[in-house]
Amino acid sequence: MEYPVWWIPEFSGGFIIACVAVFHVFIAHFAVGGGLFLVLTERKAVKENDSRILEYVKAHTKFFLLLTMVAGGMTGVGIWFTIGLLSPAATSTLVHAFGFGWAIEWVFFLCEIVALLLYHYRFNHMSRRDHMVIGWFYFGFAFMSLYVINGIITTMLTPGEWLQTQRFWDGFYNPTFWPSLALRTSICLMGAGLFALVTAIRIKEEHTRERMVRYAVRWVGYPFLLMLPAGVWYLMALPEPQFTMVLQKSAQTPQLVRVFYPLTAAIILGGLTVAYIHTKACRTVLVGVLVLAGLAHIGTFEWIREAGRRPYLIHGHTWSNSVKVTETELIRKEGALQHAKWVKVREVTPQNLVEAGEELYRLQCLACHSIGGPMLSAETRTAALTRTGLEAQLSGQGRLRNFMPPFLGTEVERVALATFIADIIQKREPAGASVSPQALATIIPAFNRHEAEYVLVAWATMGMTTISDNNDRFTMQPPGVTVRAQLLRRDDTPEILTDGVVLSYRMEKGFETPARHVTFWDHAAALFGKDVPPNVGMAPGGEPGSGPEGTFVPDEAHRAFVVHGLPALPYGNDGSVNPYPLLIVEARDTSGELLAETQVAVPVSTEWGCRNCHDGGWRVANRTGMSDVTADNILAAHDKINRTDLVARAARGNPVLCQSCHGSAKLGTEGQEGLIGFSAAVHGWHANYLGEEDDRSCKSCHPAARSSFTQGMRGVHGSKGLTCVNCHGTLEDHALGLLKKEKELGKRGVDKLMTHLVPRVVDSYEEVQARSPWVSEPDCTVCHDFFTTPAADASAAHKWTSGDPAELYSERQDDMGAIMCQACHGSTHALYPAENAFGKLRSNIIPLQYQQLAGPLGRGNNCICHTRELTVYESAHHPIVPK
């Protein structure tokens, strides 16, 4: 940030440097290997007393001189010019830290020039012995230039102890100095053979031409004997961070490593082919191809070396955007614009958001990413991310995928940069107005408390079941809702009925054929390995569940009835979207006489917030569902990060179940051995990008917010001002609990996800309580002791239930082991009184039916199961705090 930035958005710094550097390095390596080729070939000519070979050496010397001195010299100056403009901070560091080395190298380079000029212009004007001595001097000086430069540039990748000591020799003789020198020497010798072929095939006299072609081919092939072990040595010498970056973490280098040696073999085979093809035109074309292959060959090596440094220019010292690592925290605290010396904007305001974002792009992105250019274009790299997604990417940048440096700036600067990329580079249109839900017409079933003999209550065990509905791409939550019911005979001492009665149910009209709206049932057998008939949901454990109409089964353990796997969807056959379709429940005796009936909303949504970051519109009615664009972007991101083929599998008609790899007890899948479970993987990954101190992270994905269409968090907790954080902790806390459990189970990759996460509702990682998803949940009794009103700042985070399902709110019963908690209080996240934009009636049908009051059953002395009046002090279900 000490220097101005050359604003050439179409050509990022990496592209310009690559164009100049690869060409120069190719020639520079030829200058070393070619020098040895010249003197050894001259020696061959003298030893064999062959004047025609000597004439070839003279002709090749002229070619060598023009290529290495003219083209090599110009591109060498070009490198200094470009790095001085595009990476001035790193260039300054190398100049100051290795000034002695550069001075020596320039002496060697000057001696190279003098020796080469003497070698060429005095070719036939001095004794052969003296002439070859000049040739040996040239090669010695050229090799020493390579020796010195190798020591400096390998410091950029593996600085070793230089980071601590700043001593010249600690940096120069770094961990990869010797293997790099050996590898580059082999490349130099191969390059000498390639360029020898260029001139050898032009020899007019056939016998000499064929001899020299075969001789040049040996120079192409023999260096491979050094190149193979040197390359392996080079990789093995890399410290662990650089090694994993080259072979695992980078999106490009593993493929380039796999290309390097096959390309070497192809060059050798091509050289052998040249030796046995005598047609001039074919030879000329093939040699030209081989030279280009040689350029690609050394370009591949340089790309691997450059990429291995990521996210640094000088590993551990200078980030790739030229900011020194030691300045990171200060800049993140005070802001990049405050520390940059060549910017027009110092402070971000709503009015200059885009202008400030452009300045930040110039400072932090342009070094690698062009705008609409050929090198890592920001348009293509960010095409699958919305503005919100860009903010999240910048927030988590450098944590899990550390080939990019962390964003260096404040939160408002992060927003400014995301805005510039989204509005100016991506040219995104402003989001259209969201569709607001309307209150649903709901008829409350009749109940005459003076005459009715029975009370029938029903509830969904989860306050919201969010399923994935783009099943042609992938499935992460299949259709399937669990509904329970209890039937009581009213009396002074009410009786729970489980025998001699039949409880039936049916989805409201228009919601009884979910298979018309999603393709889950087309893929269910392949996903779960079981026959799942259309319009039958999935029960816990991954078993086929129930249809849209049927009978409850007895749940003896809870003195209740239950339906598992109800195939509810928020899609009506008339095209409507309703996250709260009704389930009609009836209780009859064995003769078929109706004893009681009620209705309950079945909360089900497809409003996953994936599109908020991963782009794409809603799939259905511009308000819910996962679009093809969103699903494809998610799969493409997974493929890129994990080297899977999910996009291709979906295109072939074989979409995946996420939990088939990442196990889930809820769906009964074990997953792949050693892989993190689904809940921990999803929350652990996203917590590194969406870590906020409040519930914004939760509502980015789950349809809980009041600004969402579903508005799933609609219970009394929300109306009291409580948020997700009060019970679950922040996303980071939530993720850490899950990951800690996975770590205890020995799953791989856990530490990577946990490294940057910080618990916010407890003081240290040691206080984080490990938990298993779905069975270790917030414990109600942490806040509710039934004797005092919970404090306003009450928190159940990291105070989970033990893992015994009986401790879960959805499984709990009262103190008598009779009535289930949810029967009176309602579903999780929808505790009575519950209300959202769909109206007060829809989520409070049960209490409104029986006591004409939206609140827990029994509120206001409405003990509807009892036929006599009771006081709060007579409660046998649990103590009641007097209001």
N, C-alpha and C positions, 0 to 999 in steps of 0.2 A: 504493500500500500504506500510505499515510499516513492513510487514512480508512476508516471502517466501510463495509460493503457492505450495501445494502438487499436482503434475501433474499426475493425474490418469484420463485421458480423457474418459475412458469407464464408469466411475462411478463418476458422479458429486457429489459435497458435499451433496446436499440434499438427494441423494439416500442412502449414507452411514449413515448419521445421522438418516434418517428415519428407516433404518433397525435396528439400535441399540436402538434408542429412543422409538419407538412404543412398542417393546418388553419389555423394561425396565419400561416404564410408565404403561403398563398393569400389570406387576408384582407389581410395587410400589403402585398402587391403590388397588390391592388385599391385599398388606401388611397392608394397613390402614383398609379397610373394614373387612379383614379376622381377624384382631386382635379383633375387636368388636364381630365378629361371634364366636370366640373361647371363650371369657369370658362369653358371654351371653348363649352360648350352655352349657358351664360347669355349669353355674348357673341353667340352666334348668335341667341338670342331677342331681344336688344336691337337688333342690327343689322337683323333682319327685322321688328322691332316686332311680335313674335308673343307675346301674353300667354299663350296656351295652352302654348307651349314653356316659358315662364317658370314656369308653374304645375307643369309636369312636373319642372323642375329643382328647385323647392322640395320637391316630394314625394320626389324621388330623394335630396335632401340628407338628409331625415329617415332614410330607409332606410340611406343611407351612414353617417350618424352612429351609428345603433344598431349596425350591423354592425361598423364599424371600431373605434369607441371601446369599445363594450361587449364584443363577442365578441373583437375583436382585442386589447383591453387585457387581458382575462382570460386568453386563451391566451398572451399575451406574458409575463405573470407566471408562467403555468404552465410555460413553457419554462425560465425561470430556476429554478423550483422543482424540475423534473425533472432538469435537467442538474446542479444542485447536489447532488442526492441520488445520481444514477446515474453521473456523470462528474465528481466533485469535483476530481480532480487537474488534468484538462485545463481545467476551468472556472476554477480558481485561477490557472493559467498565463495564460489569456486576460485575466482581470481584472487581474493584476499587470503583464503586458506591455503591455496596451492600455488601461490605466486612463484615460489622457487621451482616447482615442477614445470610450470608453463615456460619459465625462462629457459630451463634446460631443454625442453622440447623444441623451443624456437631455435636454439643453437643447433640441435640435431637436424632440424628441418633446413636450416641454412646450409649446413654441411651436405645434406642430401642434394640440394639444388646444385651446389658447386661440383660435387662428385658426378652427378648425372650429366651436367653440361660437359665436363671433361670427358666422361665416358663416351658421349655421343660425338662430340666434335673432334676428338683425338682418336677416333676408332682405328684409323689406318696410319696414324702418325706417331705411334710409339710402340715399343716392344709389346708383344702379346702378354708377357709376364707382368709388365708394369700396368698394362691396360686392365688385366684381370684384377690386379691389386686395387685399382680405382673402383672396379666393379664390386669387390668385396667391401671396400670402404662404404660404397653407396648402400649396399644391403645392410651393413652394420648400423649405419646412421638411421636408415629407414626402420629397422627392427627396434632400435632404441626409442625412436619416436612412438612406435606402437607400445613399447614397454611403459613409457612415461604416461601417455594418454590413457592406457588401460588402467593404470593405477588411480588416475583421477576419476574417470567415469564409473569405474566399479565402486568407488566410494559413494556415489549417488544411490546405488542399490543396496550395498552392504557396508555402511560406514564403520561398523564395528565399534571399537573403543574410542574412535575419534569424537563421537557425540559427547563423551564425558571429558576427554583430555584435550581435544582440539589440537593435538600434536600432528604435525605433517606426516610422520612415518606411520602413526597409528591408522590414519586414513588411507595412506598410499598402499601399504601392505595389509589390505583388508581381507575378510574371509574368502572373497571370490577372485582375488588378484591372480593367483596362479592358475586355477582352472579356466578362467576367462582368457588368460594369455595363451594357454594351450589350445583352446577352442578357436580363438581368433587366428592363431598361427596356421591351423589346419585350413581355415577358410581362406587365408591369404594364399596358401599353396594351391588350393583348388581354383581360386580366381586366376592365378597365374596360368594354369592349364587352359582355362576357358578362353582367356584373351590370346593365348598362344595359338589356339585353334583358328581364331579370327584371321591371323596373318599366315598361318601354315597352309591353309587351304588355297591361298593365293599364290603359292610358289608355282612357277611355271614348269620347272623340270619335274617330271612325274615321279621318278625314283626318290628324289629328295623330298618332294611333297608328301609322299606316303610315309616315308620314314619319320618326318617331323610331325605329321598328324598323329601317328601312333605314339610318338614320344610325348606329345602334348596330352594325349588321352591318359597316359600313365600319370601325369601331373594332376589330372582331374580325379583319378581313381584312388591313387595311393594315400592321399591325405585323409581319406575316410577311415583308415586304420587308426589315425590319431583322433579324428573328429568324434568317433563313437564313444570311446572312453572319456574323452575330454568333456563331452556334453553331459554324460552321466555324472562325472565328477563335479561339473558346474552346478547341476541341480542339487546334488547331495551336499554341496558346500553352502547352499542358501540357508540362512536362519529360518526357523519355523514360520514366522509371519510371511516372509517373502516366498518361501517354498509353497505354502498353501495358497497364496495369491496366484502364483504361476500355474499350479496344477489343479486348483479346486475353486477358489473364490471368484476369480475373474471370469467374466462372461466369454472372453475371447481366447485367452492364452492356453487353456487346456487343448483346444482344437489346434492352435498354432504349434504347440509342442508335438502333437500327433502328426502334423504336416511336415515338420522340419526334416526328419530323417527319411521319410518316403520321398520328399522332394530331392534330398541329397542322392538317394538311390536312383531317382529318375534322371538326374543330371549325369551320373556315372553311366547309366545305360544309354543315355543319349550320346555321350562321348564315344562309347564303344560302337554305337551305330554309325557315327561319323567315320570311324576307322574302316568300316566295311562297306560303306556306300561311296561309290566313285563318281556318281553323277554330280557335276559341278553345281547345278541349280538346287538339287536336293540338299547337297552339303551346305550350301550357303544359307538356305532357309533354316536348316536344322541347327547350324551353329548360331544363327541369330536367335532362334528360340532358346538355345542353351544359355546364351548370354543373358537374355531376359529372365530365364529361370534362375540364373545365378543372382541377378538383382533381387528377384523375389525371395531367394534363399537367404541372403543376408538381411533383406528387409524383414523377413519372418523372425530371424534371431533378434534384430534390434527391437522389433515390436514386443517380443516376449520380454526382453530386458527392460524396456520402457514400462510395459504394463506391470511388471513385477514390482516396480517402485510404488505403485498406487497405494494409497492416495497422496503420495509425496512426489516432489521433484528431487529432494534429497531425503532419503528415508529417515524418518524420525526427527528431521530438522526443519524442513520447509514443505508446507502443503503444496499441492499441485496448482493452487491459485496464487502461489508466491508469498503467502503469509507464513511467518515463522511460527512453529509449533508453540514456542514459549509465549506467544502473544494471544493464544487462543482464548483463554478464559477472560482476559481483559476486554477483548473485542466483543465477545458474546455478552458481556455485562454492560459495556458502555456503547456498543454499536459500531458497525463497520464504517458508517458514513462519518462518524466523529473522528475516526483515526486515519481515514484515507486523505491524502494530501492533494489529490487532483480530481475533486468532485465539485459539482455545482450545488448539490443538495446536501445539507447537513442534518436536517431533521425531517422525519416522515410525518406528513399531515394527510388528512383525507383528501385535500385538494391536490397534493403532489404525489399521490400513491404510485401512479404509473411512472412518473419521471424518476422518483427515487428507486423504483424497481429496476429501471433501465441502468441506473448507476450501479446498483448492486449486481446486476447481471454482468456488467462490464468488469467489475472487480472480482467476482467469485465464479463465474461460469465460462466466460469467453476463452479462458486459457485452454479449455478442452472442447467446448461445445459451440459449434457454429449456429447461425440462424439461417436455415434454408440452404446450407452448404453441404459439401460432401463428407465432412468429418463430424461424426457424432452430433448430428443436427438436433437442436433442442426441440424442433417441431415433432420429429419422429420419436425421440426419446420420451417425450412427455405427452404424446398424443392420447394415451389411455388414462390420463389423470385429469380430473377436474381441478378447479382452483382449490377446493378443499383438500383434494388429494395431493396437490402440489404442496400445500402448507404442511400436510402430514409427512410427505416425503422429505421436505426440508427439515422438519423437526427431528425425524429419526435418521437422517442421513449420516452415514459413517458409523452407525451402531452395528447393524447386522450385516450389511453389505459394505464392507469397509474399503472398497476400491475408490470411494469418493470421500473427500474430507467432510467433516461436519459443517453445517451451515454456521458461518461466523457472523453473528449479528443478533440483534434483539428480536423479540416476538413481533413487534410492529414492522421491523425490516423484513422479517420472514414473510409477513402478509404482503408487503410491497413487492417483493420479488415474485411471489406466487401470482399476484395480480398482473404484473408485467408479462409474465410468461403466458398466462391464460388469456388476457385481453389483447395483447399486441402480437405475440408470437403465434399462439394458437388461434387468435381471432375468434374467440368464443362469444356467442351471443348471450346476452343476459338471460338468466333462467326465467321461464314463464311463470305466471301466477300459479300457485299450488291450488289444488281442488280442495275446498273445505267440506268436511262431512256435514250432513244434515241430521237433525234429530229423527230417530226411527219411530214410526208409529208402533206402539206396543200396547196391547190389550192385557191388562192384569187379570189373571184368572180369578174367578169368584171364590169367596170363602166366607162362610157364615159361622163366626166363632161361637154363636149360641146353639147351633144345630149340628155343626160338622163333628164327625166322630174321629176323623183321621187328619193327621198333618203329614204331608209328603214334601220333603225338601230334596233338592238336587243341586249339584254344582260341578263345574269343571275343576279338576284338581290343580290346574295351572291357570293363573290369571290371564295368560296369553301364550298360545302355541304358535310360534312363527315357523312356517315351513318354506322350503325352497321349491319354486314352481317351474323353473326352467329345466325340467328333467331330461331334455335332450342333450344338455351340456353336462350337468352333474346334479347330484342329490346330496344335500347335507342334513336335511330334516324332512322325513317323509310325512305324508298325511297320517294323522293319528292322534286323537284326543281321548283322555281318560275322564269319564264322568261317573260320579258316585251319587247315590241316593239313599235316604233313610225314610222309613215309614213308621209313624208312631200312632198308637191308639190313644186318644186324649182321655185323661182321667185325673183324679186327684193325684194318683201316682201313675204317670204315663207308662205305656208299654211299647218297647221297640219290637216291631214285627219283622221276622225273617222267614217264618214258615207259613205255609198255607196261603201265600199271596204270590202274585206274579206282577212284576214291574216291567212294563213295555215302554218303548221309546220310538220316536220317529223324527227325522229332520223336517223342518218346515218345508212346505211346498216350494219348489224351485231350487232347493239346495240338496236334493236327494240323489243327484247324479254327478258327483264331482269328476268322474272320468271323462266327462264331456269337455272339461276345462284345462286339464293338465295331462301330460303323457307319462306320468309316473307308472301307471299300470302296464304300459308298453315295455318298460324296462325292469319292472319289479322282480321278476324271476331271475334275471341275470344279476341284479344288484344284491339280492338277499338269498338266492339259491333256493327259494321256496315258491310254490304256486300261490300267487296272490290274486284272487279274482277281481275283476273291475269293481270299483266302488266299495272295496273293503280296505280299511286302513291298516296301519302297522301298529301293533301293540308293543309295550315295553319289552325289550329283549329281542326285538327284530322278528317277532312272530306275527303271522296274519291275525288281524283283529276282528272288528265287527263291521257290519254293513250300516247303511243309513237308517235302517229300521230293524227292530228286533226286540229282544228281551234282555234285561239285566241278568247277571249271574250273581248268586249270593257271595258276599264277602264276609265269611263267618268271623274272621279275625277282627273285623271292625264293626260287626253287627250291622252291616250295610249291604247294599247291592252295588255292582260296578259294571261298567262297560269300558273295555279297553279297545283302543284303536278305532275310535269313531272317525269315519273319513270326512271330516268337516273341511270345507274350503270357504273362503269369503266370496266366492263367485256364484251369483244367481244365474239361472237359465235365461233370464230376461236381459242379461248383460249388466246387471247391477253389481256393485261391489259393497259387501256388507261384512265387516269383520266380526259381527256379533249375530250370526244366524241363530234361530231359536231351535231348541230341542223340546219336543212335547213329551212329557212323561206321565204315564198313567199307572195306577195301582189297582189291581182287580183281585178278587178272591178266586178260588178254584172253580167257582161256578161261572165266572165271567162278569160278575157284578162289579161295577166301577165303585171303588172305595174313595179314591182321591186322584186329583190330577193337578199338574203344575207345568210351568215352562221355565226354561233356564237358557240364558244366552251361552252359546259355545264360542268362546273367544279364540279366533284363529286369524292369522294375518300372513300375508306374503310380502310385507313391506320391509324386507331386509334393506338396510341402508347402504349396501355395497356400492350403489350407483353414486353415492355422495362423493366417493373418491375415485372409483374405477370407471366413471363415465357411463353413458347410456341412459336412455329414458326409462320410464316405467313400462312394463310389459302390457298392463291392462288398464284401460280407461284413464291413462295419464295420472294414475294415483297409486298404483301398487304393482307388485310382481317384478321379477328379474328379467330384463330384456336380454336378447341375444348378444348385444354389444357388451353389456356389463359382464355376462357370464363368460364370453370369449376372452375379454380382457383379464378376468381373474385366472382363467386357465392358462393364458399366455404368460402371465406373471409367474404362476407356479412352475410352468415349464422352464422358463428362463432361469429362475432361482434354483430349482431343484433338478434340472435336466431331465424332466419327465416328458411324456408325449400325450398329455391329456387333450390338447386341442385336436391332434390327429385322431385320437381314439373317439372323441365325440363326433368328429367328421365322418368316421367310419360307422357310426351308429352304435358305439359301445361306450356310452357315458359312464362315469364312475360314481361310486358312493364314497364320499370323503372318508367315512369311518372304516372303509375296508382297509385302508393303510393306517389311519390314525384311530386306534381303537376307541370304543365307546361302550360303557356298560349299559347305557340307556338303550342302545340298538343291538346289544348282544354281540358286538364285533370285537375281536381281540386285536385286530390290526397287525401290521408287520412287526416282527420281533425287534425290540429296541427303539421303535419310533415313539415319539411323544404322543400321548392321547389327544383326541380331537379338541376337547375344550381347552386343554393347556396349550396346545399348539396355536389355536386361533387367538386366544386371549394373550398368550405370551408374545406372539409375533406383533400383533397390532398395538400392544401396550408400548412397544418401542417407538411407535409413530404417533400414537394418539394419547400420550400421557398428559392428562390434565388434572388439576387439583379438585375439580368439581365433576358433575355428571355429564358434561358435554360429550366425553368420549363414549359413554354408555349409549347415549341417545343418537350418536352418529351411526350406530349399527342397529340397535334395537328400536322398534316402533313405539317408544314410550313417551316421547315428548308431546307437549300440547301443540307443537307446530307440525307434528306428523299427521297423517290421515287416520291411522289406527288409534292413536292416543291410548296406548295400552296401560300406562300407569295411571289409574283412575280411582284408586281407592282412598281410604281415609288418610293414609300416610301422606299421600301427595297433597291433600287438602290442608294438612297440618304443616306443610312446608318441608317435609322430609324428602330426601332424594335417594337415588340409588346408593350414594356414598354412605349414608347412615347405616345401611345394613350390610352392603357388600364391600365397602371401601372403594377407593378409586380404582380405575382400571389396572393401575400398576399393583395395588394391593391384591386385587382379585387374581391377577395373573400370577403373582408371586406365590400365593397360597397353592394354586394348582401346580405350578412348576416345582415347588418344593416337594410336593408329594411325588411327582414324576422322578425327581432326583433321588428320592428315597428308594424308588423302584428300580433305579439303575438305568433309566432311559438316557440315550445319547442325545447330545445337542442341547441339553437343558441349560448348562452354564452359559452358553452363547446367548440364549434368550434372557437370562437373568442378569447378566453382567451390568447393564446400564439401567436396570429398574431400581427405583428407590421407594421403599414403603413410605406412605404419607400419613397413615392414621396410627402407626406404631413407630417407635423410635429407631428400631434396628431390625435387620434381617432375622436375628435370633428370635424376635418376638412374633414373626410371621408364623401363623399356624397352618401347617400343611393340611390340604383338604382334597378329597376326591369329588369330582363333579357329580351332582345330582343326589349324593347321599350325605355329604357334609355341607350343610347350608347354614345361613344365619339362624341363630337360636333365639326364638321369641322370648324365652325366659330371661335372657340377658337384660332386656329392657323392661319386660313386664313381669313383675313379681306378684301382681294381683293385690298388692297392699298399698302401693303408692303410684302416683302418676309418673310415667317416664319423663326424664329431663328433656329439655328441648334439644340438647346436643347429644342425646343418647346414641350409642354406636354399638353394633353387633359385629363389626368387622374383626376378623381374626379371633372370633369367639364362636366358632362353628359348632354344629352338632357333632357328635363323636363318630358318626358314620353308621350308626344304628338307624335304619329307616324309620323305626318307631318314633324317633325323636323329631322327625320332620313335621313341619306344620301341616302338610297335606296328609300325614298319616296319624296325627295325634288325636287322642280322644280326651274327654273331660276326666275329672278326677274319679268318676265312677266307672270309667271304661265303657261308657254308654254312647254318648253323643259325640260325633266327630267335630273337631273345632271348626272346620270349614262349613259344617251344616248351619251353624249360627252366624259365623263371622264372614263367610264368603271366601272366594278364591284368593290365592296369593296375588298381590299387586292390585286386587280389586275388592279389598275389604269394605264391607258396608259401613257407611254409605259411599257408594262409588258413583262417579259421574264424569262424563266427558261430553264432547260435542254431539255424540249420538243420543244424548238425552239422559235424563235422570231415571227414566223408567227402565230402560233396557238392562242395565246392570244391577238393578235392585228389585227384580220381579218377586223373588221369594219374600223378602221382608215387607214389601208393599202389599202382597197378596194376603199375608197372614196378620199383619199388625198396622197396615196403612201408614207405616213409618219407615223411611229409608235409614236403617241402622241395624246393628246386630239383633238377631231375634232375642226378644226378652227386654229390649230397651224400653224404658218408660213403663215398667211393670207389665209389659205385654208378654206374660209367660203363656204363650199360646198353646203349648202342649198340656198345660195344667188347667184343670177346670175350676180351680180356686185361685184367689189372689195370693201372691207371695211377696215378701219383701226381699230386698237385696241381701239381707242377713241370713235368709233361708236358702241361698243358692247352694246346691249340692254339686253343681258342675265345676265351679271354681270360685274362689273368693272374688267379690266385686267391690271395686273402689267406689264409695259413695260419691256422687257428683254434687 
